[in-house]
């Protein structure tokens, strides 16, 4: 709570008791409203800032080679028989690796990897079903022991 808010609450003691409930509800509403407005301002400033990218000093692990993809592909679940056709799994995996390598936010994901919500959702699913550690192990098998995928 801010100092002005504490002062308002102390002044509340001088008010008649029948107004206490109204003033406490108003104070709680005001704090909640200010918190929502603050989150909105922070999000707007974040959208206005250019996305941070990590310096590239070697080939990034999100550039999947054919050998790496051949090891990972059998681990991935099959497509659902109904519903909307899914985004290309190789592109989604490359997007996940890009986010993890650059430490950027999911929202900063370049459009070439598809919508960030799709990439994030697929990653969360892989983590939830325990598939992600197996994917990382398969990717590490394709590299030499000196250049492991660091996530």
C-alpha positions in Angstrom: 0.0 0.0 0.0 1.1 3.5 -0.7 1.4 6.3 1.9 -1.7 8.1 0.5 -3.7 4.9 0.7 -2.7 4.4 4.4 -3.7 8.0 5.1 -7.1 7.4 3.5 -7.6 4.3 5.7 -6.6 6.2 8.8 -9.1 8.9 7.9 -11.7 6.1 7.6 -11.6 5.8 11.4 -13.0 9.4 11.7 -15.9 8.5 9.4 -19.2 7.2 10.7 -19.3 3.3 11.1 -22.0 3.0 8.4 -19.6 4.3 5.8 -16.7 2.0 6.7 -17.9 -0.9 4.4 -18.4 1.4 1.4 -15.0 3.1 1.9 -13.1 -0.2 2.4 -14.7 -1.7 -0.8 -13.8 1.5 -2.7 -10.2 1.3 -1.5 -9.9 -2.4 -2.5 -11.5 -1.6 -5.9 -9.1 1.3 -6.4 -6.0 -0.8 -5.6 -7.2 -3.6 -8.0 -7.9 -1.1 -10.7 -4.5 0.5 -10.4 -2.8 -2.9 -10.5 -4.6 -3.8 -13.8 -3.8 -0.4 -15.3 -0.1 -0.9 -14.3 0.0 -4.3 -16.0 -1.5 -2.7 -19.1 1.1 0.1 -19.2 4.0 -2.4 -18.7 2.7 -4.6 -21.5 2.3 -1.6 -23.8 5.8 -0.4 -23.1 7.1 -4.0 -23.7 5.3 -4.1 -27.1 6.8 -0.8 -28.1 10.4 -2.0 -27.4 12.2 -3.9 -30.1 12.7 -7.5 -29.4 16.1 -8.5 -27.9 18.2 -10.9 -29.8 21.2 -12.8 -28.6 24.5 -12.4 -30.3 25.3 -15.3 -32.7 28.8 -16.7 -32.4 28.1 -20.2 -33.7 25.3 -22.0 -35.6 22.2 -22.0 -33.4 20.7 -25.3 -32.3 17.3 -24.2 -33.8 18.8 -24.8 -37.2 17.8 -28.4 -37.3 19.9 -30.6 -39.5 18.4 -33.6 -41.3 20.2 -35.9 -38.9 18.8 -34.1 -35.9 15.3 -34.1 -37.3 15.6 -37.8 -38.2 16.3 -38.6 -34.5 13.6 -36.4 -33.1 10.7 -37.1 -35.6 9.9 -40.6 -34.4 9.5 -39.3 -30.8 6.8 -36.9 -31.7 3.1 -37.8 -31.3 1.1 -38.5 -34.4 -1.3 -35.9 -35.7 -4.9 -36.1 -34.5 -7.3 -37.7 -37.0 -9.7 -34.8 -36.8 -9.6 -31.1 -36.4 -7.5 -28.3 -38.0 -4.3 -29.4 -39.7 -1.4 -28.7 -37.3 1.5 -26.4 -38.0 4.6 -28.1 -39.3 6.2 -29.8 -36.3 9.8 -29.2 -37.5 9.1 -25.4 -37.7 7.5 -25.4 -34.2 10.4 -27.3 -32.7 12.8 -24.8 -34.3 10.8 -22.0 -32.7 11.0 -23.6 -29.3 14.7 -24.0 -29.7 15.0 -20.4 -30.8 13.2 -19.1 -27.7 15.2 -21.3 -25.4 18.5 -20.4 -27.0 18.0 -16.6 -27.2 16.2 -16.3 -23.8 13.6 -14.1 -25.5 10.0 -14.1 -24.5 7.5 -16.3 -26.4 5.9 -13.1 -27.7 9.2 -12.1 -29.4 9.2 -15.2 -31.5 9.9 -14.3 -35.2 6.9 -14.9 -37.4 8.8 -17.5 -39.5 8.2 -20.0 -36.7 4.5 -19.4 -36.6 2.2 -17.9 -34.0 3.9 -17.8 -30.6 0.9 -19.2 -28.9 1.1 -22.3 -31.1 4.8 -22.8 -30.4 4.4 -22.2 -26.6 1.3 -24.5 -26.4 3.1 -27.3 -28.2 6.2 -26.9 -25.9 3.9 -27.0 -22.8 2.3 -30.1 -24.1 5.6 -31.8 -24.7 6.8 -30.9 -21.2 3.5 -32.1 -19.6 3.6 -35.5 -21.2 7.3 -35.9 -20.4 8.5 -35.8 -24.1 10.7 -32.7 -23.9 13.6 -34.4 -22.0 13.6 -37.1 -24.7 13.7 -34.5 -27.5 16.6 -32.7 -25.8 18.5 -36.1 -25.4 17.9 -36.9 -29.1 19.2 -33.5 -30.2 22.3 -33.9 -28.0 23.0 -37.3 -29.6 23.4 -35.6 -33.0 26.1 -33.2 -31.7 29.6 -34.0 -30.7 30.3 -34.2 -26.9 31.9 -30.7 -27.0 28.9 -28.9 -28.5 25.8 -30.0 -26.7 22.5 -28.2 -27.0 22.4 -25.9 -24.1 18.8 -25.1 -23.1 
